[in-house]
Amino acid sequence: MKPVNLKKLAEELNLSVATVSRALNDRYDISQLTKDRVRELATRLHYEPNPYASSLRRQKSKTIGVVIPEIANHFFSLAINGIEEVARDNNYHVLIYLTHEDYQRELSSMRLLAGGRVDGVLLSVASSSQDFAHLDMLRERGIPMVFFDRVYEDMATARVTTDDYDSSYRATRHLLEEGCRTIAYLTISHHLSIGKRRLQGYIDALRDSGLAYDESLVLPGQLDKTHDIAIIKELLESRPAIDGIFASVESLAMSSYEACRLLGRTIPQDIKILGFSNLEIASLLSPPLTTITQPAYAIGKEAAKILFQAVIKNKPISSNQSLEIKSELIVRGSTRLQA
């Protein structure tokens, strides 16, 4: 018997070949009634798609790109695990690009990805990125993109984040409730939305407790361990009244431990330390680190699920698909004598 092709199905149903193809591929712009009619006839006539021809028509690479600022931060390792689970379920591969917090590397990665190497992109923005025009390359080529964790607010696409403002507010309130009155805030970026939200949570918690915001207590790090230890040590020496440190990224919390050790400051008796961190060994540190622990795995997984709706069904991504997933404050010995 002669194989049944798309043209035969289209003739039988009095539909265009394009409509039949889109119905078989579960495209969002085809009604469910039409999809059911096409699938019923395809099953009855034993239609078998040609996978090679289908791949050529769709020009699918079966690969997505994931662009992250660093891998040492355990948050991104967990997020990648969530992303890969969804990619595997959809028979896709994952290409990972590291920007090392560098704008030029992010730009270079986007140029490679826009060249057709992937069917979609998941992006967590580098801390040094201020000009986001390079992201338009993906949009111009019809490559869907979803932000996760670190986002560019002005781009109309979905983003999956955590409750950065609320988490920062709760963290600062916790330090205040434990007796801190001069709290240093360590950050890596003032211009990214994630940095702005976390800083604002810190500022508002101080204000609501009747304490003035002191900009000189906000210290920008560089994610260079030697440099960060030196500047934290210098701050603590110049401001001996500091009795609390809030590190907005994991590495700065670790550098704070080392700076305190070098100065002979005891944690938490002399100074209390809290940080955003998904570090698996946080409970094993001496003392155990109090953390804002982000749902990294869930953030990666949900971002990938949104992306694959666009990749598989060719459905446009909307900012209305954005999600915010709550983080958890886990109190340990670095802020409380008996956690």
Secondary structure by P-SEA (a helix, b strand, c coil): cccccaaaaaaaacccaaaaaaaaaccccccaaaaaaaaaaaaaacccccaaaaaaaaccccbbbbbbcccccaaaaaaaaaaaaaaaaacbbbbbbbccccaaaaaaaaaaaacccccbbbbbccccccccccccccccccbbbbbcccccccccbbbbbcaaaaaaaaaaaaaaaacccbbbbbbcccccaaaaaaaaaaaaaaaaacbbbbcccbbbbcccaaaaaaaaaaaaaacccccbbbbccaaaaaaaaaaaaaacccccccbbbbccccccccccccccccccccaaaaaaaaaaaaaaaaaaccbbbbcccbbbbbbbbbbcccccccc
